[in-house]
């Protein structure tokens, strides 16, 4: 999530909806990829994700 570059596709997707749909289809991007809301993780999964994020930010802070 931190390393994606979805924002770089804005010029190709911020166009006429039909044209954007064709680009998404060609690239294999689901129609709701940019607007879909992910389900909430379970409490155990949330704890694991928070620990992973803390680990990543600790490493980044040391560089």
SULUR-V243933 format. One record per backbone hydrogen bond with DSSP energy under -0.5 kcal/mol. NH is the residue of the N-H (numbers start at 1). CO is the residue of the C=O. E is the energy in kcal/mol with one decimal. If there is no record, write none. Layout:
nh: {NH	NH}
co: {CO	CO}
e: {E	E}
This chain:
nh: {4	8	9	10	12	13	14	15	20	21	22	23	24	25	26	27	28	28	29	30	33	35	36	38	46	47	48	49	50	51	52	53	54	55	56	57	58	59	60	61	62	62	63}
co: {1	5	6	7	9	9	10	13	16	17	18	19	20	21	22	23	24	25	24	28	30	32	32	36	42	43	44	45	46	47	48	49	50	51	52	53	54	55	56	57	58	59	60}
e: {-0.7	-1.7	-2.0	-1.5	-1.0	-1.6	-2.8	-1.2	-2.9	-2.3	-1.8	-2.2	-2.8	-2.5	-2.6	-2.3	-0.8	-0.8	-2.9	-0.5	-1.9	-1.2	-2.5	-0.6	-2.7	-2.2	-2.0	-2.6	-2.6	-2.2	-2.2	-2.5	-2.6	-2.2	-2.3	-2.5	-2.2	-2.0	-2.4	-2.0	-0.8	-1.0	-1.0}
